């Protein structure tokens, strides 16, 4: 292996330890927003960015991955998320009495 190949191999290892993945945030109405984040990034950061983008308060939105609510400390790595996975977003509904 030449010196250049060895250096390239080493750089690839560093990138692979914390690669970025694409995450789709989708509403029930079919609206989709895409994010590219590192596997170690807390999903609370993505949630804040999404809320800001759609002009809603982050506390009024619920984020679910595979039907389970996402916690602030969760990361794509901790949830075993893969590239192009989808996070479902729901608007918190209060009340419901008639």
C-alpha positions as CSV (number, residue, x, y, z in Angstrom):
1,X,0.0,0.0,0.0
2,X,1.5,3.4,-1.0
3,X,1.7,6.3,1.5
4,X,-1.2,8.1,-0.2
5,X,-3.4,5.0,-0.1
6,X,-2.6,4.5,3.6
7,X,-3.5,8.1,4.4
8,X,-6.7,7.8,2.4
9,X,-7.6,4.6,4.3
10,X,-6.9,6.3,7.6
11,X,-9.2,9.3,6.7
12,X,-11.9,6.9,5.6
13,X,-11.8,5.2,9.0
14,X,-12.2,8.5,10.8
15,X,-15.2,9.4,8.7
16,X,-16.8,6.0,9.1
17,X,-16.7,6.2,12.9
18,X,-19.2,9.1,12.9
19,X,-20.7,9.3,9.4
20,X,-23.5,11.7,8.5
21,X,-26.9,10.2,7.6
22,X,-29.9,11.7,5.9
23,X,-33.1,11.8,8.0
24,X,-36.5,12.6,6.7
25,X,-39.1,14.2,9.0
26,X,-42.6,13.6,7.7
27,X,-46.0,14.8,8.7
28,X,-49.2,12.9,8.5
29,X,-50.2,15.3,5.7
30,X,-47.2,14.1,3.7
31,X,-45.0,17.1,4.1
32,X,-41.3,16.2,4.2
33,X,-38.2,18.0,5.5
34,X,-34.8,16.4,5.1
35,X,-31.8,16.8,7.4
36,X,-28.3,15.6,7.2
37,X,-26.8,14.9,10.6
38,X,-24.0,13.0,12.3
39,X,-24.9,9.7,14.0
40,X,-23.8,11.2,17.3
41,X,-25.9,14.4,17.1
42,X,-28.7,14.5,19.7
43,X,-32.0,14.5,18.0
44,X,-33.2,17.4,20.2
45,X,-31.0,19.5,17.8
46,X,-32.9,18.2,14.8
47,X,-36.2,18.7,16.5
48,X,-35.4,22.4,17.3
49,X,-34.3,23.0,13.7
50,X,-37.5,21.4,12.4
51,X,-39.7,23.4,14.7
52,X,-37.9,26.6,13.7
53,X,-38.2,25.8,10.0
54,X,-42.0,25.2,10.2
55,X,-42.6,28.1,12.6
56,X,-43.9,26.0,15.5
57,X,-42.9,25.8,19.1
58,X,-40.9,22.6,19.7
59,X,-42.9,21.8,22.8
60,X,-46.1,21.6,20.6
61,X,-44.7,18.9,18.3
62,X,-44.1,15.2,19.0
63,X,-41.4,13.2,17.1
64,X,-41.7,9.4,16.7
65,X,-39.3,6.9,15.3
66,X,-40.9,3.5,14.5
67,X,-43.9,4.4,16.6
68,X,-41.8,5.3,19.7
69,X,-41.5,8.9,21.0
70,X,-37.9,10.3,20.6
71,X,-36.3,11.6,23.8
72,X,-34.0,14.7,23.9
73,X,-30.9,12.5,24.6
74,X,-31.5,10.1,21.7
75,X,-29.1,10.0,18.8
76,X,-29.4,8.3,15.4
77,X,-26.8,5.8,16.7
78,X,-28.6,5.1,19.9
79,X,-31.8,4.4,18.0
80,X,-30.0,2.3,15.3
81,X,-31.2,4.6,12.6
82,X,-29.9,4.1,9.1
83,X,-29.5,6.5,6.2
84,X,-32.8,7.7,4.8
85,X,-34.9,6.7,7.8
86,X,-38.0,8.6,8.6
87,X,-39.1,10.4,11.7
88,X,-42.8,11.0,12.0
89,X,-43.9,14.3,13.4
90,X,-47.3,15.0,15.1
91,X,-48.7,18.2,16.3
92,X,-49.6,17.9,20.0
93,X,-53.4,18.0,20.4
94,X,-54.9,19.3,23.6
95,X,-58.4,18.8,24.7
96,X,-61.0,16.9,22.7
97,X,-64.2,17.4,24.6
98,X,-67.4,18.2,22.8
